[in-house]
């Protein structure tokens, strides 16, 4: 069975008003947990990379590799 928003609305309409607080809390908890479960994308991961090296590291990386320069 495919659950649609309409089915959810019907189910909520059938509840007593006393249960609405509980349903609202469940929906909010689910909403928050599902938004935090999303995996970060590639660009988000790349933004978190930190390289510790000299300012000219990219321009002179070959010199650092062969030992002409020292970090």
PQR file of N, CA, C, O and H, with PARSE charges and radii, in Angstrom:
ATOM      1  N   UNK A   1       0.842  -1.166   0.000 -0.4000 1.5000
ATOM      2  CA  UNK A   1       0.000   0.000   0.000 -0.0000 2.0000
ATOM      3  C   UNK A   1       0.893   1.238   0.000  0.5500 1.7000
ATOM      4  O   UNK A   1       1.834   1.324   0.790 -0.5500 1.4000
ATOM      5  N   UNK A   2       0.612   2.172  -0.859 -0.4000 1.5000
ATOM      6  CA  UNK A   2       1.346   3.426  -0.930 -0.0000 2.0000
ATOM      7  C   UNK A   2       0.669   4.452  -0.029  0.5500 1.7000
ATOM      8  O   UNK A   2      -0.519   4.743  -0.172 -0.5500 1.4000
ATOM      9  H   UNK A   2      -0.152   2.102  -1.500  0.4000 1.0000
ATOM     10  N   UNK A   3       1.441   4.987   0.887 -0.4000 1.5000
ATOM     11  CA  UNK A   3       0.905   5.988   1.807 -0.0000 2.0000
ATOM     12  C   UNK A   3       1.053   7.356   1.156  0.5500 1.7000
ATOM     13  O   UNK A   3       2.138   7.738   0.719 -0.5500 1.4000
ATOM     14  H   UNK A   3       2.406   4.751   1.003  0.4000 1.0000
ATOM     15  N   UNK A   4      -0.033   8.069   1.102 -0.4000 1.5000
ATOM     16  CA  UNK A   4      -0.040   9.412   0.535 -0.0000 2.0000
ATOM     17  C   UNK A   4      -0.376  10.425   1.614  0.5500 1.7000
ATOM     18  O   UNK A   4      -0.794  10.056   2.711 -0.5500 1.4000
ATOM     19  H   UNK A   4      -0.915   7.758   1.457  0.4000 1.0000
ATOM     20  N   UNK A   5      -0.198  11.674   1.309 -0.4000 1.5000
ATOM     21  CA  UNK A   5      -0.553  12.727   2.267 -0.0000 2.0000
ATOM     22  C   UNK A   5      -2.049  12.689   2.563  0.5500 1.7000
ATOM     23  O   UNK A   5      -2.480  12.979   3.679 -0.5500 1.4000
ATOM     24  H   UNK A   5       0.142  11.974   0.418  0.4000 1.0000
ATOM     25  N   UNK A   6      -2.832  12.327   1.550 -0.4000 1.5000
ATOM     26  CA  UNK A   6      -4.277  12.249   1.749 -0.0000 2.0000
ATOM     27  C   UNK A   6      -4.625  11.170   2.779  0.5500 1.7000
ATOM     28  O   UNK A   6      -5.489  11.375   3.631 -0.5500 1.4000
ATOM     29  H   UNK A   6      -2.481  12.091   0.644  0.4000 1.0000
ATOM     30  N   UNK A   7      -3.941  10.012   2.694 -0.4000 1.5000
ATOM     31  CA  UNK A   7      -4.185   8.948   3.670 -0.0000 2.0000
ATOM     32  C   UNK A   7      -3.788   9.397   5.070  0.5500 1.7000
ATOM     33  O   UNK A   7      -4.470   9.087   6.047 -0.5500 1.4000
ATOM     34  H   UNK A   7      -3.239   9.846   2.001  0.4000 1.0000
ATOM     35  N   UNK A   8      -2.700  10.114   5.159 -0.4000 1.5000
ATOM     36  CA  UNK A   8      -2.272  10.628   6.467 -0.0000 2.0000
ATOM     37  C   UNK A   8      -3.286  11.625   7.011  0.5500 1.7000
ATOM     38  O   UNK A   8      -3.617  11.603   8.197 -0.5500 1.4000
ATOM     39  H   UNK A   8      -2.146  10.366   4.366  0.4000 1.0000
ATOM     40  N   UNK A   9      -3.772  12.490   6.145 -0.4000 1.5000
ATOM     41  CA  UNK A   9      -4.797  13.460   6.570 -0.0000 2.0000
ATOM     42  C   UNK A   9      -6.046  12.744   7.075  0.5500 1.7000
ATOM     43  O   UNK A   9      -6.615  13.128   8.096 -0.5500 1.4000
ATOM     44  H   UNK A   9      -3.503  12.507   5.182  0.4000 1.0000
ATOM     45  N   UNK A  10      -6.471  11.701   6.358 -0.4000 1.5000
ATOM     46  CA  UNK A  10      -7.649  10.947   6.785 -0.0000 2.0000
ATOM     47  C   UNK A  10      -7.427  10.296   8.142  0.5500 1.7000
ATOM     48  O   UNK A  10      -8.314  10.298   8.995 -0.5500 1.4000
ATOM     49  H   UNK A  10      -6.009  11.389   5.528  0.4000 1.0000
ATOM     50  N   UNK A  11      -6.239   9.739   8.336 -0.4000 1.5000
ATOM     51  CA  UNK A  11      -5.937   9.088   9.613 -0.0000 2.0000
ATOM     52  C   UNK A  11      -5.931  10.106  10.744  0.5500 1.7000
ATOM     53  O   UNK A  11      -6.421   9.828  11.838 -0.5500 1.4000
ATOM     54  H   UNK A  11      -5.518   9.737   7.643  0.4000 1.0000
ATOM     55  N   UNK A  12      -5.379  11.276  10.481 -0.4000 1.5000
ATOM     56  CA  UNK A  12      -5.344  12.322  11.504 -0.0000 2.0000
ATOM     57  C   UNK A  12      -6.749  12.824  11.810  0.5500 1.7000
ATOM     58  O   UNK A  12      -7.081  13.081  12.967 -0.5500 1.4000
ATOM     59  H   UNK A  12      -4.981  11.501   9.592  0.4000 1.0000
ATOM     60  N   UNK A  13      -7.573  12.965  10.777 -0.4000 1.5000
ATOM     61  CA  UNK A  13      -8.957  13.418  10.983 -0.0000 2.0000
ATOM     62  C   UNK A  13      -9.723  12.454  11.878  0.5500 1.7000
ATOM     63  O   UNK A  13     -10.632  12.869  12.598 -0.5500 1.4000
ATOM     64  H   UNK A  13      -7.303  12.757   9.837  0.4000 1.0000
ATOM     65  N   UNK A  14      -9.369  11.176  11.842 -0.4000 1.5000
ATOM     66  CA  UNK A  14     -10.067  10.177  12.637 -0.0000 2.0000
ATOM     67  C   UNK A  14      -9.623  10.127  14.090  0.5500 1.7000
ATOM     68  O   UNK A  14     -10.224   9.410  14.889 -0.5500 1.4000
ATOM     69  H   UNK A  14      -8.631  10.839  11.257  0.4000 1.0000
ATOM     70  N   UNK A  15      -8.587  10.871  14.450 -0.4000 1.5000
ATOM     71  CA  UNK A  15      -8.079  10.849  15.823 -0.0000 2.0000
ATOM     72  C   UNK A  15      -8.871  11.789  16.731  0.5500 1.7000
ATOM     73  O   UNK A  15      -9.473  12.766  16.285 -0.5500 1.4000
ATOM     74  H   UNK A  15      -8.099  11.454  13.801  0.4000 1.0000
ATOM     75  N   UNK A  16      -8.846  11.457  18.006 -0.4000 1.5000
ATOM     76  CA  UNK A  16      -9.402  12.363  19.014 -0.0000 2.0000
ATOM     77  C   UNK A  16      -8.463  13.556  19.146  0.5500 1.7000
ATOM     78  O   UNK A  16      -7.254  13.437  18.945 -0.5500 1.4000
ATOM     79  H   UNK A  16      -8.357  10.663  18.369  0.4000 1.0000
ATOM     80  N   UNK A  17      -9.030  14.695  19.483 -0.4000 1.5000
ATOM     81  CA  UNK A  17      -8.210  15.895  19.660 -0.0000 2.0000
ATOM     82  C   UNK A  17      -7.160  15.704  20.756  0.5500 1.7000
ATOM     83  O   UNK A  17      -6.115  16.354  20.732 -0.5500 1.4000
ATOM     84  H   UNK A  17     -10.012  14.792  19.647  0.4000 1.0000
ATOM     85  N   UNK A  18      -7.427  14.838  21.694 -0.4000 1.5000
ATOM     86  CA  UNK A  18      -6.487  14.587  22.789 -0.0000 2.0000
ATOM     87  C   UNK A  18      -5.191  13.942  22.290  0.5500 1.7000
ATOM     88  O   UNK A  18      -4.150  14.072  22.934 -0.5500 1.4000
ATOM     89  H   UNK A  18      -8.276  14.310  21.714  0.4000 1.0000
ATOM     90  N   UNK A  19      -5.245  13.249  21.148 -0.4000 1.5000
ATOM     91  CA  UNK A  19      -4.069  12.565  20.614 -0.0000 2.0000
ATOM     92  C   UNK A  19      -3.250  13.429  19.655  0.5500 1.7000
ATOM     93  O   UNK A  19      -2.159  13.031  19.246 -0.5500 1.4000
ATOM     94  H   UNK A  19      -6.090  13.144  20.624  0.4000 1.0000
ATOM     95  N   UNK A  20      -3.755  14.589  19.300 -0.4000 1.5000
ATOM     96  CA  UNK A  20      -3.077  15.407  18.298 -0.0000 2.0000
ATOM     97  C   UNK A  20      -1.693  15.872  18.755  0.5500 1.7000
ATOM     98  O   UNK A  20      -0.769  15.950  17.946 -0.5500 1.4000
ATOM     99  H   UNK A  20      -4.641  14.912  19.632  0.4000 1.0000
ATOM    100  N   UNK A  21      -1.545  16.178  20.032 -0.4000 1.5000
ATOM    101  CA  UNK A  21      -0.235  16.592  20.544 -0.0000 2.0000
ATOM    102  C   UNK A  21       0.808  15.497  20.331  0.5500 1.7000
ATOM    103  O   UNK A  21       1.925  15.766  19.889 -0.5500 1.4000
ATOM    104  H   UNK A  21      -2.296  16.115  20.690  0.4000 1.0000
ATOM    105  N   UNK A  22       0.426  14.258  20.653 -0.4000 1.5000
ATOM    106  CA  UNK A  22       1.350  13.135  20.493 -0.0000 2.0000
ATOM    107  C   UNK A  22       1.726  12.929  19.028  0.5500 1.7000
ATOM    108  O   UNK A  22       2.891  12.692  18.710 -0.5500 1.4000
ATOM    109  H   UNK A  22      -0.481  14.040  21.012  0.4000 1.0000
ATOM    110  N   UNK A  23       0.750  13.018  18.148 -0.4000 1.5000
ATOM    111  CA  UNK A  23       1.013  12.840  16.719 -0.0000 2.0000
ATOM    112  C   UNK A  23       1.932  13.947  16.208  0.5500 1.7000
ATOM    113  O   UNK A  23       2.847  13.691  15.425 -0.5500 1.4000
ATOM    114  H   UNK A  23      -0.197  13.211  18.407  0.4000 1.0000
ATOM    115  N   UNK A  24       1.689  15.146  16.644 -0.4000 1.5000
ATOM    116  CA  UNK A  24       2.527  16.281  16.224 -0.0000 2.0000
ATOM    117  C   UNK A  24       3.972  16.072  16.666  0.5500 1.7000
ATOM    118  O   UNK A  24       4.899  16.310  15.891 -0.5500 1.4000
ATOM    119  H   UNK A  24       0.946  15.354  17.280  0.4000 1.0000
ATOM    120  N   UNK A  25       4.165  15.631  17.898 -0.4000 1.5000
ATOM    121  CA  UNK A  25       5.519  15.386  18.404 -0.0000 2.0000
ATOM    122  C   UNK A  25       6.202  14.298  17.581  0.5500 1.7000
ATOM    123  O   UNK A  25       7.379  14.426  17.243 -0.5500 1.4000
ATOM    124  H   UNK A  25       3.412  15.438  18.527  0.4000 1.0000
ATOM    125  N   UNK A  26       5.490  13.246  17.261 -0.4000 1.5000
ATOM    126  CA  UNK A  26       6.057  12.170  16.444 -0.0000 2.0000
ATOM    127  C   UNK A  26       6.468  12.672  15.064  0.5500 1.7000
ATOM    128  O   UNK A  26       7.543  12.334  14.569 -0.5500 1.4000
ATOM    129  H   UNK A  26       4.534  13.141  17.536  0.4000 1.0000
ATOM    130  N   UNK A  27       5.621  13.469  14.453 -0.4000 1.5000
ATOM    131  CA  UNK A  27       5.920  13.997  13.120 -0.0000 2.0000
ATOM    132  C   UNK A  27       7.151  14.902  13.176  0.5500 1.7000
ATOM    133  O   UNK A  27       8.028  14.804  12.317 -0.5500 1.4000
ATOM    134  H   UNK A  27       4.747  13.743  14.855  0.4000 1.0000
ATOM    135  N   UNK A  28       7.225  15.782  14.178 -0.4000 1.5000
ATOM    136  CA  UNK A  28       8.373  16.681  14.309 -0.0000 2.0000
ATOM    137  C   UNK A  28       9.659  15.892  14.550  0.5500 1.7000
ATOM    138  O   UNK A  28      10.696  16.223  13.976 -0.5500 1.4000
ATOM    139  H   UNK A  28       6.512  15.862  14.875  0.4000 1.0000
ATOM    140  N   UNK A  29       9.612  14.853  15.390 -0.4000 1.5000
ATOM    141  CA  UNK A  29      10.787  14.031  15.656 -0.0000 2.0000
ATOM    142  C   UNK A  29      11.242  13.325  14.386  0.5500 1.7000
ATOM    143  O   UNK A  29      12.436  13.267  14.091 -0.5500 1.4000
ATOM    144  H   UNK A  29       8.770  14.584  15.857  0.4000 1.0000
ATOM    145  N   UNK A  30      10.295  12.794  13.646 -0.4000 1.5000
ATOM    146  CA  UNK A  30      10.626  12.118  12.399 -0.0000 2.0000
ATOM    147  C   UNK A  30      11.237  13.096  11.404  0.5500 1.7000
ATOM    148  O   UNK A  30      12.218  12.783  10.731 -0.5500 1.4000
ATOM    149  H   UNK A  30       9.325  12.840  13.885  0.4000 1.0000
ATOM    150  N   UNK A  31      10.654  14.266  11.322 -0.4000 1.5000
ATOM    151  CA  UNK A  31      11.146  15.285  10.402 -0.0000 2.0000
ATOM    152  C   UNK A  31      12.578  15.680  10.742  0.5500 1.7000
ATOM    153  O   UNK A  31      13.419  15.791   9.850 -0.5500 1.4000
ATOM    154  H   UNK A  31       9.857  14.521  11.870  0.4000 1.0000
ATOM    155  N   UNK A  32      12.856  15.890  12.000 -0.4000 1.5000
ATOM    156  CA  UNK A  32      14.208  16.267  12.425 -0.0000 2.0000
ATOM    157  C   UNK A  32      15.200  15.142  12.214  0.5500 1.7000
ATOM    158  O   UNK A  32      16.321  15.389  11.768 -0.5500 1.4000
ATOM    159  H   UNK A  32      12.172  15.800  12.725  0.4000 1.0000
ATOM    160  N   UNK A  33      14.819  13.912  12.525 -0.4000 1.5000
ATOM    161  CA  UNK A  33      15.747  12.797  12.379 -0.0000 2.0000
ATOM    162  C   UNK A  33      16.016  12.484  10.914  0.5500 1.7000
ATOM    163  O   UNK A  33      17.133  12.102  10.565 -0.5500 1.4000
ATOM    164  H   UNK A  33      13.909  13.712  12.888  0.4000 1.0000
ATOM    165  N   UNK A  34      15.023  12.635  10.057 -0.4000 1.5000
ATOM    166  CA  UNK A  34      15.253  12.342   8.641 -0.0000 2.0000
ATOM    167  C   UNK A  34      16.105  13.418   7.983  0.5500 1.7000
ATOM    168  O   UNK A  34      16.840  13.126   7.040 -0.5500 1.4000
ATOM    169  H   UNK A  34      14.115  12.945  10.340  0.4000 1.0000
ATOM    170  N   UNK A  35      16.019  14.650   8.460 -0.4000 1.5000
ATOM    171  CA  UNK A  35      16.849  15.705   7.870 -0.0000 2.0000
ATOM    172  C   UNK A  35      18.301  15.568   8.304  0.5500 1.7000
ATOM    173  O   UNK A  35      19.198  16.000   7.580 -0.5500 1.4000
ATOM    174  H   UNK A  35      15.422  14.887   9.227  0.4000 1.0000
ATOM    175  N   UNK A  36      18.554  14.979   9.467 -0.4000 1.5000
ATOM    176  CA  UNK A  36      19.937  14.796   9.912 -0.0000 2.0000
ATOM    177  C   UNK A  36      20.545  13.506   9.391  0.5500 1.7000
ATOM    178  O   UNK A  36      21.757  13.318   9.491 -0.5500 1.4000
ATOM    179  H   UNK A  36      17.825  14.628  10.055  0.4000 1.0000
ATOM    180  N   UNK A  37      19.741  12.618   8.841 -0.4000 1.5000
ATOM    181  CA  UNK A  37      20.246  11.354   8.313 -0.0000 2.0000
ATOM    182  C   UNK A  37      20.836  11.473   6.921  0.5500 1.7000
ATOM    183  O   UNK A  37      21.529  10.563   6.466 -0.5500 1.4000
ATOM    184  H   UNK A  37      18.756  12.770   8.760  0.4000 1.0000
ATOM    185  N   UNK A  38      20.577  12.564   6.244 -0.4000 1.5000
ATOM    186  CA  UNK A  38      21.048  12.686   4.879 -0.0000 2.0000
ATOM    187  C   UNK A  38      22.566  12.709   4.844  0.5500 1.7000
ATOM    188  O   UNK A  38      23.211  13.410   5.624 -0.5500 1.4000
ATOM    189  H   UNK A  38      20.013  13.303   6.614  0.4000 1.0000
ATOM    190  N   UNK A  39      23.124  11.930   3.924 -0.4000 1.5000
ATOM    191  CA  UNK A  39      24.576  11.904   3.791 -0.0000 2.0000
ATOM    192  C   UNK A  39      25.048  13.191   3.125  0.5500 1.7000
ATOM    193  O   UNK A  39      24.403  13.695   2.205 -0.5500 1.4000
ATOM    194  H   UNK A  39      22.600  11.360   3.291  0.4000 1.0000
ATOM    195  N   UNK A  40      26.170  13.719   3.591 -0.4000 1.5000
ATOM    196  CA  UNK A  40      26.691  14.921   2.941 -0.0000 2.0000
ATOM    197  C   UNK A  40      27.180  14.582   1.530  0.5500 1.7000
ATOM    198  O   UNK A  40      27.692  13.491   1.278 -0.5500 1.4000
ATOM    199  H   UNK A  40      26.694  13.310   4.339  0.4000 1.0000
ATOM    200  N   UNK A  41      27.015  15.521   0.639 -0.4000 1.5000
ATOM    201  CA  UNK A  41      27.443  15.320  -0.731 -0.0000 2.0000
ATOM    202  C   UNK A  41      28.952  15.466  -0.878  0.5500 1.7000
ATOM    203  O   UNK A  41      29.647  15.827   0.072 -0.5500 1.4000
ATOM    204  H   UNK A  41      26.599  16.407   0.843  0.4000 1.0000
ATOM    205  N   UNK A  42      29.441  15.186  -2.055 -0.4000 1.5000
ATOM    206  CA  UNK A  42      30.868  15.249  -2.333 -0.0000 2.0000
ATOM    207  C   UNK A  42      31.426  16.643  -2.081  0.5500 1.7000
ATOM    208  O   UNK A  42      32.483  16.785  -1.467 -0.5500 1.4000
ATOM    209  H   UNK A  42      28.876  14.892  -2.826  0.4000 1.0000
ATOM    210  N   UNK A  43      30.729  17.667  -2.547 -0.4000 1.5000
ATOM    211  CA  UNK A  43      31.236  19.023  -2.363 -0.0000 2.0000
ATOM    212  C   UNK A  43      31.291  19.402  -0.884  0.5500 1.7000
ATOM    213  O   UNK A  43      32.212  20.100  -0.461 -0.5500 1.4000
ATOM    214  H   UNK A  43      29.870  17.552  -3.045  0.4000 1.0000
ATOM    215  N   UNK A  44      30.327  18.956  -0.104 -0.4000 1.5000
ATOM    216  CA  UNK A  44      30.358  19.224   1.338 -0.0000 2.0000
ATOM    217  C   UNK A  44      31.560  18.558   1.987  0.5500 1.7000
ATOM    218  O   UNK A  44      32.209  19.142   2.855 -0.5500 1.4000
ATOM    219  H   UNK A  44      29.579  18.389  -0.447  0.4000 1.0000
ATOM    220  N   UNK A  45      31.852  17.341   1.566 -0.4000 1.5000
ATOM    221  CA  UNK A  45      33.013  16.634   2.102 -0.0000 2.0000
ATOM    222  C   UNK A  45      34.311  17.335   1.699  0.5500 1.7000
ATOM    223  O   UNK A  45      35.226  17.473   2.511 -0.5500 1.4000
ATOM    224  H   UNK A  45      31.324  16.867   0.861  0.4000 1.0000
ATOM    225  N   UNK A  46      34.382  17.770   0.456 -0.4000 1.5000
ATOM    226  CA  UNK A  46      35.598  18.435  -0.016 -0.0000 2.0000
ATOM    227  C   UNK A  46      35.834  19.757   0.705  0.5500 1.7000
ATOM    228  O   UNK A  46      36.982  20.142   0.930 -0.5500 1.4000
ATOM    229  H   UNK A  46      33.638  17.657  -0.204  0.4000 1.0000
ATOM    230  N   UNK A  47      34.759  20.457   1.071 -0.4000 1.5000
ATOM    231  CA  UNK A  47      34.909  21.725   1.773 -0.0000 2.0000
ATOM    232  C   UNK A  47      35.507  21.535   3.162  0.5500 1.7000
ATOM    233  O   UNK A  47      36.098  22.464   3.712 -0.5500 1.4000
ATOM    234  H   UNK A  47      33.826  20.145   0.889  0.4000 1.0000
ATOM    235  N   UNK A  48      35.361  20.359   3.728 -0.4000 1.5000
ATOM    236  CA  UNK A  48      35.869  20.108   5.076 -0.0000 2.0000
ATOM    237  C   UNK A  48      37.334  19.687   5.089  0.5500 1.7000
ATOM    238  O   UNK A  48      37.933  19.588   6.159 -0.5500 1.4000
ATOM    239  H   UNK A  48      34.881  19.604   3.282  0.4000 1.0000
ATOM    240  N   UNK A  49      37.920  19.437   3.925 -0.4000 1.5000
ATOM    241  CA  UNK A  49      39.319  19.026   3.867 -0.0000 2.0000
ATOM    242  C   UNK A  49      40.207  20.207   4.217  0.5500 1.7000
ATOM    243  O   UNK A  49      40.058  21.302   3.674 -0.5500 1.4000
ATOM    244  H   UNK A  49      37.433  19.518   3.055  0.4000 1.0000
ATOM    245  N   UNK A  50      41.120  19.965   5.122 -0.4000 1.5000
ATOM    246  CA  UNK A  50      42.071  20.996   5.512 -0.0000 2.0000
ATOM    247  C   UNK A  50      43.474  20.479   5.251  0.5500 1.7000
ATOM    248  O   UNK A  50      43.830  19.389   5.697 -0.5500 1.4000
ATOM    249  H   UNK A  50      41.241  19.076   5.563  0.4000 1.0000
ATOM    250  N   UNK A  51      44.266  21.249   4.537 -0.4000 1.5000
ATOM    251  CA  UNK A  51      45.638  20.872   4.233 -0.0000 2.0000
ATOM    252  C   UNK A  51      46.558  21.775   5.024  0.5500 1.7000
ATOM    253  O   UNK A  51      46.457  23.001   4.968 -0.5500 1.4000
ATOM    254  H   UNK A  51      43.976  22.135   4.174  0.4000 1.0000
ATOM    255  N   UNK A  52      47.452  21.151   5.758 -0.4000 1.5000
ATOM    256  CA  UNK A  52      48.419  21.895   6.540 -0.0000 2.0000
ATOM    257  C   UNK A  52      49.747  21.856   5.786  0.5500 1.7000
ATOM    258  O   UNK A  52      50.410  20.820   5.736 -0.5500 1.4000
ATOM    259  H   UNK A  52      47.535  20.155   5.803  0.4000 1.0000
ATOM    260  N   UNK A  53      50.121  22.972   5.212 -0.4000 1.5000
ATOM    261  CA  UNK A  53      51.363  23.032   4.457 -0.0000 2.0000
ATOM    262  C   UNK A  53      51.741  24.468   4.177  0.5500 1.7000
ATOM    263  O   UNK A  53      50.985  25.390   4.484 -0.5500 1.4000
ATOM    264  H   UNK A  53      49.582  23.813   5.253  0.4000 1.0000
ATOM    265  N   UNK A  54      52.913  24.659   3.593 -0.4000 1.5000
ATOM    266  CA  UNK A  54      53.352  26.021   3.273 -0.0000 2.0000
ATOM    267  C   UNK A  54      52.481  26.655   2.205  0.5500 1.7000
ATOM    268  O   UNK A  54      51.798  25.955   1.456 -0.5500 1.4000
ATOM    269  H   UNK A  54      53.527  23.910   3.344  0.4000 1.0000
ATOM    270  N   UNK A  55      52.503  27.998   2.131 -0.4000 1.5000
ATOM    271  CA  UNK A  55      51.656  28.712   1.177 -0.0000 2.0000
ATOM    272  C   UNK A  55      51.976  28.362  -0.267  0.5500 1.7000
ATOM    273  O   UNK A  55      51.079  28.358  -1.109 -0.5500 1.4000
ATOM    274  H   UNK A  55      53.058  28.566   2.739  0.4000 1.0000
ATOM    275  N   UNK A  56      53.225  28.069  -0.570 -0.4000 1.5000
ATOM    276  CA  UNK A  56      53.608  27.764  -1.952 -0.0000 2.0000
ATOM    277  C   UNK A  56      53.586  26.267  -2.241  0.5500 1.7000
ATOM    278  O   UNK A  56      54.184  25.812  -3.217 -0.5500 1.4000
ATOM    279  H   UNK A  56      53.954  28.072   0.114  0.4000 1.0000
ATOM    280  N   UNK A  57      52.907  25.509  -1.405 -0.4000 1.5000
ATOM    281  CA  UNK A  57      52.897  24.052  -1.528 -0.0000 2.0000
ATOM    282  C   UNK A  57      52.383  23.587  -2.889  0.5500 1.7000
ATOM    283  O   UNK A  57      52.995  22.724  -3.518 -0.5500 1.4000
ATOM    284  H   UNK A  57      52.422  25.879  -0.612  0.4000 1.0000
ATOM    285  N   UNK A  58      51.273  24.146  -3.343 -0.4000 1.5000
ATOM    286  CA  UNK A  58      50.690  23.707  -4.615 -0.0000 2.0000
ATOM    287  C   UNK A  58      51.598  24.064  -5.781  0.5500 1.7000
ATOM    288  O   UNK A  58      51.762  23.268  -6.706 -0.5500 1.4000
ATOM    289  H   UNK A  58      50.776  24.847  -2.832  0.4000 1.0000
ATOM    290  N   UNK A  59      52.187  25.247  -5.746 -0.4000 1.5000
ATOM    291  CA  UNK A  59      53.025  25.696  -6.851 -0.0000 2.0000
ATOM    292  C   UNK A  59      54.350  24.940  -6.892  0.5500 1.7000
ATOM    293  O   UNK A  59      54.908  24.737  -7.971 -0.5500 1.4000
ATOM    294  H   UNK A  59      52.054  25.893  -4.994  0.4000 1.0000
ATOM    295  N   UNK A  60      54.856  24.526  -5.748 -0.4000 1.5000
ATOM    296  CA  UNK A  60      56.173  23.882  -5.690 -0.0000 2.0000
ATOM    297  C   UNK A  60      56.115  22.481  -5.093  0.5500 1.7000
ATOM    298  O   UNK A  60      57.077  22.036  -4.467 -0.5500 1.4000
ATOM    299  H   UNK A  60      54.403  24.691  -4.872  0.4000 1.0000
ATOM    300  N   UNK A  61      55.009  21.789  -5.280 -0.4000 1.5000
ATOM    301  CA  UNK A  61      54.858  20.479  -4.655 -0.0000 2.0000
ATOM    302  C   UNK A  61      55.936  19.504  -5.112  0.5500 1.7000
ATOM    303  O   UNK A  61      56.386  18.671  -4.325 -0.5500 1.4000
ATOM    304  H   UNK A  61      54.228  22.150  -5.789  0.4000 1.0000
ATOM    305  N   UNK A  62      56.357  19.596  -6.372 -0.4000 1.5000
ATOM    306  CA  UNK A  62      57.413  18.693  -6.859 -0.0000 2.0000
ATOM    307  C   UNK A  62      58.725  18.940  -6.120  0.5500 1.7000
ATOM    308  O   UNK A  62      59.457  17.990  -5.839 -0.5500 1.4000
ATOM    309  H   UNK A  62      55.992  20.274  -7.011  0.4000 1.0000
ATOM    310  N   UNK A  63      59.035  20.191  -5.801 -0.4000 1.5000
ATOM    311  CA  UNK A  63      60.262  20.492  -5.067 -0.0000 2.0000
ATOM    312  C   UNK A  63      60.191  19.918  -3.649  0.5500 1.7000
ATOM    313  O   UNK A  63      61.206  19.472  -3.115 -0.5500 1.4000
ATOM    314  H   UNK A  63      58.440  20.962  -6.029  0.4000 1.0000
ATOM    315  N   UNK A  64      59.024  19.926  -3.044 -0.4000 1.5000
ATOM    316  CA  UNK A  64      58.876  19.347  -1.716 -0.0000 2.0000
ATOM    317  C   UNK A  64      58.998  17.833  -1.775  0.5500 1.7000
ATOM    318  O   UNK A  64      59.580  17.228  -0.875 -0.5500 1.4000
ATOM    319  H   UNK A  64      58.199  20.289  -3.478  0.4000 1.0000
ATOM    320  N   UNK A  65      58.462  17.214  -2.813 -0.4000 1.5000
ATOM    321  CA  UNK A  65      58.502  15.760  -2.937 -0.0000 2.0000
ATOM    322  C   UNK A  65      59.939  15.262  -3.101  0.5500 1.7000
ATOM    323  O   UNK A  65      60.324  14.274  -2.475 -0.5500 1.4000
ATOM    324  H   UNK A  65      57.989  17.706  -3.544  0.4000 1.0000
ATOM    325  N   UNK A  66      60.723  15.925  -3.923 -0.4000 1.5000
ATOM    326  CA  UNK A  66      62.095  15.452  -4.158 -0.0000 2.0000
ATOM    327  C   UNK A  66      63.079  15.982  -3.121  0.5500 1.7000
ATOM    328  O   UNK A  66      64.257  15.626  -3.160 -0.5500 1.4000
ATOM    329  H   UNK A  66      60.411  16.727  -4.431  0.4000 1.0000
ATOM    330  N   UNK A  67      62.629  16.817  -2.205 -0.4000 1.5000
ATOM    331  CA  UNK A  67      63.450  17.257  -1.092 -0.0000 2.0000
ATOM    332  C   UNK A  67      64.196  18.543  -1.299  0.5500 1.7000
ATOM    333  O   UNK A  67      65.015  18.901  -0.453 -0.5500 1.4000
ATOM    334  H   UNK A  67      61.673  17.107  -2.173  0.4000 1.0000
ATOM    335  N   UNK A  68      63.960  19.267  -2.384 -0.4000 1.5000
ATOM    336  CA  UNK A  68      64.631  20.542  -2.612 -0.0000 2.0000
ATOM    337  C   UNK A  68      64.168  21.588  -1.609  0.5500 1.7000
ATOM    338  O   UNK A  68      64.933  22.473  -1.224 -0.5500 1.4000
ATOM    339  H   UNK A  68      63.295  18.977  -3.071  0.4000 1.0000
ATOM    340  N   UNK A  69      62.914  21.482  -1.190 -0.4000 1.5000
ATOM    341  CA  UNK A  69      62.352  22.394  -0.194 -0.0000 2.0000
ATOM    342  C   UNK A  69      61.865  21.578   0.983  0.5500 1.7000
ATOM    343  O   UNK A  69      61.497  20.412   0.841 -0.5500 1.4000
ATOM    344  H   UNK A  69      62.293  20.763  -1.503  0.4000 1.0000
ATOM    345  N   UNK A  70      61.866  22.209   2.154 -0.4000 1.5000
ATOM    346  CA  UNK A  70      61.378  21.553   3.367 -0.0000 2.0000
ATOM    347  C   UNK A  70      60.264  22.374   3.968  0.5500 1.7000
ATOM    348  O   UNK A  70      60.337  23.602   4.022 -0.5500 1.4000
ATOM    349  H   UNK A  70      62.165  23.157   2.269  0.4000 1.0000
ATOM    350  N   UNK A  71      59.227  21.684   4.422 -0.4000 1.5000
ATOM    351  CA  UNK A  71      58.071  22.366   5.004 -0.0000 2.0000
ATOM    352  C   UNK A  71      58.368  22.961   6.351  0.5500 1.7000
ATOM    353  O   UNK A  71      57.490  23.567   6.965 -0.5500 1.4000
ATOM    354  H   UNK A  71      59.167  20.687   4.378  0.4000 1.0000
TER
END
